[in-house]
Amino acid sequence: MKFGARFSVTTAASLVGLLAVLLACKKEEKSETKSETKSGNVNVQTPAGNVEVKSGDKGSVSVKTPSGTTVSASAGDCKTGETCKCEGIGACDKKCVGGGCKFECHGVGACNFDCPDGKCTVDSDATGAVNLSCAGGSCKLSCSGVGGCTIDKCSSGCSTKCSGVGACECEQGC
């Protein structure tokens, strides 16, 4: 995986830390760095370019670096019939309230989905691991990425369709 000569996961983590400090302290404008806050989003202008921090899909926070790479972490609930996405670089945890949610996993990082009421679908083309817990049963997991894909805790009627490089497992109920 190639992010470019100037970007690494360590750099992204440093940017996330920097932005958290800026949000917590609300520091005043400095000569070379400017920050602007609008509706929960922060834009920091640096000599290297802009860094954007945005609130995102159902409980997520993402950082877009000057090179255009997005680093994020998210967690939250989804409702019946909703599509919940995990994108970019970072971990993502989503829970379906009421069953019948559609989950999507894109990018790099682990995606963990919980569907206690069943009938959820997961579509993934991600590089990281994808895990679906489906206590309610009748869930479908489709993976075409590099990461491994697993259904666990399925009562019955679950299925997997994997065309990617990673391992594809259904621990029970398929």
Sequence and secondary structure as in RCSB ss.txt:
>XXXX:A:sequence
MKFGARFSVTTAASLVGLLAVLLACKKEEKSETKSETKSGNVNVQTPAGNVEVKSGDKGSVSVKTPSGTTVSASA
GDCKTGETCKCEGIGACDKKCVGGGCKFECHGVGACNFDCPDGKCTVDSDATGAVNLSCAGGSCKLSCSGVGGCT
IDKCSSGCSTKCSGVGACECEQGC
>XXXX:A:secstr
    TT  HHHHHHHHHHHHHHHHH     SS EEEEETTEEEEEETTEEEEEEE TTSEEEEE TTS EEEEEE
EEEETT EEEE SBS EEEEEESS  EEEE SBS EEEE TT   EEEE  SS EEEE TT   EEEE SSS EE
EES  S  EEEE SSS EEE S  
